Each structure stands twice: as C-alpha cells, then as structure tokens.
Amino acid sequence: LMLGLPALGKWRNKMHTLCRRCGSKVYHLQRSTCGKCGYPAKCKRKGDWMAGKKRCGVLQERSY
C-alpha cells in the first residue's frame, strides 16, 4: 500500500464514469461493465452476495 505523494499520481486517470442504464458513477471504463447493474449484460445484476452463504448454512448462530 502506497501512501503519500506516490499514491497521488494514481488520481490522474478516470476509472469510472456514468452508467447508461442506471445512471450511477460505477461504469468501469477499461472493463466496460457497470458495477451496480451489470450493464451491458442483458439481465440486471443482483447484488445478493450473501445468498450462497445463507443457502449453505454458513451463517448459523454460534454457540461459544
């Protein structure tokens, strides 16, 4: 992790711009995908990253 003046040089280039579909500023220019809605994919992105853990039972109550 670079701190201070060397890290300030990374501010020059734009990585994200406005998304055409959802309008939020999370469209990655080099990757050409939106981090919020998944544009240009046809189906909208679902952000439920915890769904698999709920389904597998990883998040059960712990008894200490």
Steps between C-alpha positions, in 0.01 A plus 500: 500500500650827388427806708581865448632658182552185287133408543387843379617418147226238471228769514571622148312241293126442516397143577123547539239704316119518493312185404251528214247268662495587870668843492741436787872575474622140516544412130860375470659641185766233441281206602195648320256379763288671762567396858144574611269367228738287290449692173555394210367163620138440404383402848550743787763418757372374835721611787402227745854378565392334823235276338733201464609522862138516615413200285795289618437579866835668561339786693349293778496611860824428678501358850812603688 
